[in-house]
Amino acid sequence: MPDVRICEMVTRDGLQSLPADEPVALERRVALVAALLGAGLDFVEVGAFVSPRAVPQMADTDALCTRLRRPDGVDFAALVPNVKHYERFAPSRLNVAALILSASEAYSQFNTRMSVEESMRASAEVARTALRDGLKVRAHLSACFQDIDGSDSDIGLVVRLTRRLVEMGCAHVALADTKGTTHPRRVRAVLDAVRREVGLDRVGVHFHDSYGQGIANCFAALEAGVRLFDTSVGGIGGTPFRGAAKDQPGGGGNVATEELVWLLDHHGMSTGLDLDALIESAGMVAEIVRDCGYPRLPSKLVR
């Protein structure tokens, strides 16, 4: 069994940040998922069952799911914010419902128009339904390290929400640096508190990279005991493409899968992934973003 499990986000958190007027063809999404599987990934968040008006790039998630065949031992996930959208998710043949909620009242209102507690209740309803149907549940918990105004998050709230998500049956709770501006010292402080009160067996991290600290934050999380990491091939996602510099799609983006795997390989930590195949997959992503007018990826391993 690998020392570290990588959860691939490019087909959801990555592609959803592309401009609405540049839809990524279904065939390219299918080919990208196949390439990710070929690189050895056993967890891929393939899309999102959300409002097409709010997230246009995810509008064809239903159609994508009809084209995918999930191999044994592989988890295919999609974002499912509430039970209304669960009705679309249920027949999709995916096996993981991904919840989305926040440890920030401000960001929760901005992203979902609900309070943290209202969002938790909506997530709990999705979790109960998915578990009843024999499916897995994971959660994205936003703004765990810093709030959207740059102030420190409420560590006590992060701990309480993480505990509730684990207790409701989440196989994996990803603590996210949504703003992408946190740093290793803060990462250690949050994870130390979560480890003491909840444990880290089902806790992972999802770092955005606005200040270029994503890899450093991953290493801090690794040293703290985390073994689950959300990343995105090519490093895209995180910040929407609109408003980003033309030579840096997605602004800071996500931590690039291939860069984290390179680091882990050189640190003697196994992932079960083929680095060369990941770089080839990132090349496919580079072609997609070039077609949207962005000449290069955030990843330093792809040119």
C-alpha positions, 0 to 999 in steps of 0.5 A, a space after each residue: 500500500 502506498 505511503 500517501 494517497 493522492 486525490 485528483 481534482 483537475 477534472 472538477 476543481 481544475 476545469 471548473 475555473 475555465 471561462 464559461 465561454 470556452 467549454 471543454 469538450 466532453 471527449 477531452 474530459 473522457 480522455 483526461 480521466 483515462 490518462 489519469 487512471 493510466 498514471 495510477 490514480 485511484 481517486 478522481 473527482 470527475 465533476 460537480 452536480 451543481 447549478 450550470 448557471 453558477 458553474 458552467 464548465 460542470 454543466 455536462 457532468 451528467 453526460 460525462 458520467 455516462 461515458 465513464 467506466 469505474 475500474 475496481 478499486 478506484 473512487 470516482 467522486 463528484 461534488 453534491 451540495 444538497 439533496 436536490 442535486 443528489 437526485 442527479 448524482 444517484 444514477 451517475 455510477 459514481 461511488 463518492 458524494 463530495 460535500 462542500 461546506 466552510 469553516 468561515 461564516 463569510 465564505 459560507 454565505 458567499 459560496 452557498 448563501 447559507 450559514 455554516 450550520 445550515 450548510 452542515 445540515 444540508 451536508 448531513 442530509 446528503 451524507 445520510 442518503 448516500 450512505 443509505 445507498 451504499 456509497 461513500 462520502 467525503 467532504 471539502 471544508 473550506 477556509 480552514 487555515 485563513 478566512 477569505 479576508 486573510 485573517 486566521 481561521 477559528 481553529 476551534 470551529 475547524 476542529 468541531 466541524 471536522 469531528 462532526 464530518 467524521 462522525 457523520 461517516 465521511 471517509 475523508 475530510 479535506 481541510 482547504 486553504 481556499 484563499 491560497 495564502 497560508 503558510 507552514 507554521 499556520 498549517 502545523 497549528 491547525 493540524 496539531 489541534 485536529 490531530 489532538 481532538 479528532 485524529 488524522 486518519 481520515 483528514 487530508 489537505 487541499 492547498 491552493 497556491 496563490 503565494 507559491 507556498 502550496 508545496 511547502 504547506 504540503 510538506 508541513 502537513 506531511 510532517 504533521 502526519 497527513 497522508 491524504 492530499 488533494 492536488 490537480 494535474 498541471 496545477 490549475 484551479 483554485 482561483 477562477 481564470 477570469 482576473 488571473 494573469 494571462 500567463 498564469 491560468 487560475 492565478 495561484 491554482 492548486 498544488 500540481 499533482 506531478 510536483 507533489 509526487 516528485 517531492 514525495 518520490 525524492 523524500 522516499 514516500 511512495 504514492 503508487 503513481 507514474 510521474 512520467 504519465 502524470 506529466 503527460 496528463 498535465 500536457 493534455 491539460 496544457 493543451 486545454 488551457 492554451 485553447 482558452 488563451 492561456 499559454 502555460 500552466 502553473 506547474 513547473 514540470 510542464 512546459 
